[in-house]
Amino acid sequence: MDFDLKTLGLAGAAGEKTDALVVLVTQGGVAGKDALSQLVAQALKSGELETKAGNLLQAWRSSGVAAPRLVLAGSGEGTGAQVRSAVQAAVGALRSAKLRRLTICLPAQAGDDAVRAAIVAAADASYSYVTTKSKGEGRKLQQVTIAVANADAAREAFEQAAATVKGIELAKEWANRPPNYATPTHLGDAAKALAKEHGFGCEVLGPKEVAKLGMGSFMAVSQGSEEPLRFIVLRYDGAAKGEAPLVLVGKGITFDTGGISIKPSAEMDEMKFDMGGAASVLGTFRAIAELRPTINLVGLIPSCENMPDGRSVKPGDVVTSMSGQTIEILNTDAEGRLILCDALTYAERFKPKAVVDIATLTGACVVALGGVRSGLFASDDELAQSLQAAGDAALDPCWRMPLDDEYAEGLKTNFADVANVAGRAGGAVNAAKFLQRFTTAYPWGHLDIAGTAWKGGAAKGATGRPVGLLVEFIMGQQGEPQPKPARKAARRSGK
């Protein structure tokens, strides 16, 4: 889907040749003597249209409007969150209309937050997964024009949002794929293709290379699966060679049965989403390919399956991590932290500016925060503030959780340096405290996205979160512009 940005008022938008026109209406209404402005004023006066975000009034072949379909959408005070609700409702209502072209007219006072929200919401409301459907109907909507009072002033926000959508949709694609279509090998191939198309560095390590590195904790999780593990390293060099990079680490469990500590069968199919952290790293790199920020970025993805087998790691086994620390595995379903800890140790070689891991890590985080905010843990206050601010700006919010030393008490064991689980209380914090042991060499942040990476029920599917947060965070960490070497024109994939 392509986006365009135009300077248009209501009079200009009324003349647009488009299949449908969506007009966002705020509490102050609209001013103007043109036909569309008068129509909006009459709808408000009559009470047929309310400005509460998400309320809609639809019309067919309205006088003075070129588009056959017109939707007036209440958008409250025009904040980013209200614009998101309005656009999602409007595009959702038009989804069955087989539109190819849509124009969304934002309120005259709309700021950058509204522009970003409208683009992301339009993409989300029209998204359709088709990869494994024999007769799946893909997205019909091909062109969305965002009409604003001043296109030049909104250009930067527009371009970042359009790039972010590409990243979100790549993350959705890989998280939504069934586990037999998204194995660790498939993820490695996807990373290679992404790197080749956009000029990134990429290395994909297999079992032999990982064994040489001494990643005993990562290997322990994978040993019960017929699918070989993959350790993916992506690099984007947008700043000076000596500038310390940001490192993103994404949990890539492509299917999680729980291992010997097997999960209940109900909703186990949703454990294909357990590689949501890995998908978000791929998606973030896809967005960065468009934006080309002046920053160095590394993406690390440890990927494997967690399966029950005669070779599977057992409760009570002790393994040695890449850091040299020994781990007693009391619960094989607490496997995400076991693959992440070795990746976090590997990250030290880059002498990073900061490391952020992203993982569908704990059900306890879902209990704590539900599906609204991701859990944020950080060893550095400045990093925590930057991540939280980025989430707020991107409407992809997180909430900082504690890291008091007392939470690590439950991880003590008589048989190794650390156990991989503690008691049920404070489970999300205990998991973060486990990871923190492997991050003493750099500022570290951890995003537990177990509640936000996907939705269940009738709306089952990946959300693409927290790509929006990560892109906003990365763009805010840029240094001074650096000369960039010419690169070959990239062939577009169409995704």
N, C-alpha and C positions, 0 to 999 in steps of 0.2 A: 504494500500500500504506500502511495506517495502522498506527501503533504506539500501544500503551497501556502504562502503568506501574502495577503493583500491588504492595502489600505482601502477600506470600504466602510461607509456609513450605511444606515438602513436603506436609504434611497438607492445607493449603488448596489447593495446586496440584492435588492428586489429585482434588479435587472440582470443578475447573474444567470448564465445558462448552466443550470445544474439540475440534477434529478430531485433534490430536496434541499430546502433551506431551513436551518435551525437558527432561531433568534433567541438569545439568552436575555432575559428580562430581569432587572434588579428592582429592589424596593422603590427606588426613585422613579421607575418607569423610564420612558424615553421622551425626548423632545424633538419635534420636527413636524412639518406640514405635509410631508410626502405621504403617499397612500399607505405604506407599510407602518409608518409611525402612528398614523391615525388609527389603523386597525389594532395595533397593540394598545393604544390608549383606550379604545372602546372596549377591548376585551378586559382590561383591568377595571374600568369603570363599571362594567356589567357584573363583575364578580366571577365571570367564566374562567378567568386566568388568575391564579394566585402566584405570588412571587416566592413562596417557600421553595427551596431548592428541590428539584425533581418533579414538581407539578408541571403537567403538560396540557397544551391545547393544540389540537391538530386541525388542519384545514386542507381542502382539496380545490385546486384551481382558484385561488384567491385573486380577486381583482387587483391589478397593479403589481402582481408578483409573477415573474417569469417561471419560477420553479413550480412544477405541478403539485408538489407536496410542501406544505409549510408547517413547521412545528414551533410553537412559542413555548419556551421552557423557563420556568421560574428558576432564578439563581440567587435568591436571597440578597446578600450585600455584595455578591460578586467575588467573594474570597476564593482562593484556589480550591479548597475542599468543596465549597458550594458549586463552583463551576464543574468540578469533577462529577458531582452527583447529577447535575443538570444534563451534562453531555452523555453520561452513561445511560440515563433514563431516555433521552431523546433518540440516541443511536440504537438503543435496545428496542424501542418502539418501532423503529424503521427497519429493523433487521430483516423482516420477512418481505419487505417491499422490493427486493432485488435491485437496489440502487447501485450504481457504479460511481456516481459523482455526488458529493455532498459539500455544502457550504455551511460553515458554522460562524455566525456573526456574534462576536463577543461584545459585552457592554463597552461603552465609550471609555469608561474609567478603568478598564481591565489592565492589570499589571502583568509582570513577567510570570508570576505564580499562576495566574489564570490561563495564560497562553500555554504553559507547560501542562497544566491540568487538563485542558481541553484536548491536547494532542494525545496524551497518554490514555485518557478516558475513551476517546474515539477508537483508538486501536484496540483497547481491551474489550470494549462492548461489541466490536465486530470480528474479534478473533475466532478462528475456526481451526480445529485440529483435523487433519485428513490423512496423515502419513500412512496409517495402517488400515484405512477404510477402502474397500473395493470400489465403492461408488460414493465416496464422500464428497459433499459439496463444500468447496473452499469458500474463502471470503469473497463476497461479490463486490464489496466496496473497494474501489481502486484509487480514487482521488478524493482527498479531503482538503478543502480550502479554508484556512482560518482567516476571517475578516476582522481587522482591528483598526483602531483610529490612526495608528502610526506604525506602519510595517517596519520602517528603519529602526525605530526605537526598540521594537520587539524581536529583531532579527536574531540576536545572540541566544535569547531564551528559546526561540523557535528551533534553531538549529540543534541546540543541546537536547531538546525534547524529542525531536525527530530521530536523532541518533540513539537516544535512550530507548525508544520504541524498538528499534532494530535489535538492541541488546536484550530487552525484555522478551521479545518474541523468539529469539534464539534460545534463551533460557527456558521458556515455556515448551518449545519444541522438544528439547532433549529430556526435560523432566517428564513430559507427557508420554513419551515413547514407552511402549511395553518393555519389560526388562530383557526380553530376548532380542529386541531391536536397539538396545542401549547398554550393551555390555562394556566392560572396561576397554576392550579392544576398539569397539565403536567410538567411545569417547576419545581415545587416543587418535583415531583417524580423523575425527571431527576437529580436534585441536590442530592437527597437521594441515588440514584443508584451510582452516581459518588463518593459520600463519602464512601459508603459501599465497593466499589471495590478498592478504593485507600487509605483507612485509614484516611479520613478526618473526622472532626467533622461536624455535620449538624443538624440544627433545622429548621423546617418549621412551621411558625406561621399562624393561620387562623384569621378570623374576630374577634372572641372573645378575643384572645390574643392581637391583634393589638389595639382593643378598650381599653383594660386594660392599655396599654402603653400610651394612649392618643394621638394616631396618627390621629388627626381629619382631617388633610389636605389630607393624604393618603386615609382615609375612604371616604372622600367627592367625590373623583374621582371615586371610585369603586361602589358607591351606585346606579348608574343607570344600572348596569349589573347583569344578572342572575348568572354569573360566580363568585364564591367567590374569594376574594383577597388572596394572599399568600405573606408572608414576609420570605424570605429565608436567613439563616445565615450559611455560610460555614467557617470552620476553618482549617488551616494547621499550625501545630506547628513544625517548623524545626529548631528553635533556643531555647535558654534557656527560661524557663517559664516566667521569669520576663522581657524579652526583649520586648519593645514596638512593636506592629505589624504594618504593612502596612494594610490599609483598602481600598478595592475596592468597589465602590457602582455602580451598574448597573441598569439603567432604564429598567423596565420590563413591558411596556404597550404592551400587547400581541395583541391588536387591538385598533386602535384609529380612531373613527368616527369623533372626535372633540367634541362629546357630544352635548349639546344644541346649541353651536356655531359650527354647523355641517360643515364638509368639503365639497367641491365640489365632485361629484361622480367620475369624471375622475381621474383615477390612485389611487382611494381610496384603491384598493386591496393592494397597496404597503405599506399600514399602518400596515400590519402584520410585517414589518421590524422594527416597533417602539420599539421592545424589543431587538434591536441590542446591546445595552449596557449590558443587562442581559446576552445575549448569549456570549458576549466577556468575562464576568466574569467567566461563566462556562468553556469556552474554555481555559482561562488562568489557571484555576485550573487543567484542564486536562493536560496541558503542564507541570505544576509544579509537577504533580504526577510522571512524568518521570524524571524530573531533580532533585527533592528533595533538593532545595537550603537551606542554613542555614539561614532561616528567618522565622518569624512568619507572617502569612497572614490571613486576614479576608475578606470574600466576603459577601456583603449585596445586596439583590435583592428585592426591593419592586415591586410586580407584580399584575396587574389588567387590566381589559378592561376599555375603556372610551366610554360609550354608551349613546344614548339619550333615555330617559324613563320618566315616570311620577315621578319617585323618583330621577331623576338626579339632580345634583347640577346645580343651575341657575346663569346666569350672575347677579352680584350684591349680591349674597350670601356672608356671612362672616363666615369663619371657624377658629377654633383654632388649631394651629399646636402643635406637641409634645413639642416644645420649649416654648410654652405659647404665642408666638406671634400670633396675629390675622391677617387674610389674606382676603382681599376682592377679590373675583374671578370675574374679569371683562370679562374674556374670558375663556370658559371651554375647548377650544382647546389648552390652555397653561397649560396642565395638568402634563407634565413630571416634571416640577419644583415643583409641589404640592406633588408628591409622593417622590421625591428626598429629599425635605427639611426635612421630618420626618426621613428618613433613615440617613441623615447627622447628625441629632441630636442624633439618636440612636448610631451612631459611637463613640460618646464621651465616652461611658462606657468602651471602650477598651483602653483608654488613648493612642491613636495611635501615631506612629512616623510621619505618614502623611496619608491623605485621598485623594484618587483620584476617582472622579465620572466620569462615562462614559455614555453618553446619546445622542440619536438622538433627540436633543432638539429643534433646531430652523431652519426654512427655511431661516432665515436671514444669518445663517452661510454658507449655500449653495451658496447664492448670493455673499457672501464675498470671499469664498475660493474655490468654486466649489467642484469637486470630487477628488482633488489631495491631499490636506492637511486637516487634522482635525483641528478644532479650539482648541487652548490651552489657558486656563485662569489659573492663579495661584496667590495665596496670598503670596508666598514665592519664591524668586528669585532662590535659590539653587534647589528647587523642580522643578521649571520651566525649568531650564537648564538641569537637569537630564532627564526629560521627553522628551525634545526636542532632546537631544543627543541620547536617546534610539530610538526615532522615526527615526532619520537619519541613525543610524546603522542598524536598522531592515528594511530599505526601506519602512517604514510605517510612513511617515512624518507628523508633525503637525506644527502649526504656532502660536506663542504667540500673543494674543490679549490684549487690554488694560482693566484695571479695575479702571479707574479714578472715584472718588467719584461723580463727576458731572453726570455720567450716571445713578445714582440711583434716580435723582430728579424726573424722570417721574413715579416712583413707589409710590410716595406719594399719599395718599387718605384721604378724610375727614371722612371715616367711618371704618377704621381699621388701624393696625400698618403699613401695606404695601399692595399694590395692586399686583396682579400676572402678570400684563403686563403694559408696558408704551406705547409710540408711536411707529410707524413703524421704525423710524430711529434708527440705532444701536441696532436692536432687539436681536442679539446674545449676545451683551454686557449687555443689560438690564436684560436678563435672568440669566446671570452669576452673576450680581450684586444682584439679588434676592436670589440666592443660597448662596452667600457669607455671607449674614446675619446670616446663620445657621452654620457657620464654624469657629467661632472666637476662639474655644478651641484648634485648631491644624493647622499645615500647610496643605493647601488645594489646590488641582489641579482639574480642570474640563476639560474634553475632549468632545467637541461638535462634534459628528460624523455623523450629519445629512447628510452631503455630501459624506461621505466615507464608510458608513456601508453597502450600497447596490448599485447596478447599475440598471438602468431602461432600457426600450427599448428591443431590441432583445437579449441583454446580461443580461436580468433581473435576479437578484439573489444576495444573500448576498456575501460580500467580506471576511468576517471573521476579518476585521479590527476593533479595533486596538490590536488584540491579540499579534501580533509580537512586537509592541511597548511595551506593558505591560510586556511581558516575558523578553524582553531585560532590561527594567527598573528594574524589580524585581531582576534579576540575578546580576545587578550592585549594589544592595543595601545590599548584603549579609554581615554578620559580620564574626567573627571567627568561624571555624567549631566547632560544638558541638557533643558529643556522641549521637547517635540516637538509641532508643530502637528498638529491633528486631520487625519486623511486619510480619504478615502472607503474604505468597505469594499471589499476586493479580491474580484473573482470568481475562484473557484478553478478552475484548469485541469484538475485531476485528475492532473497529472504528479507 
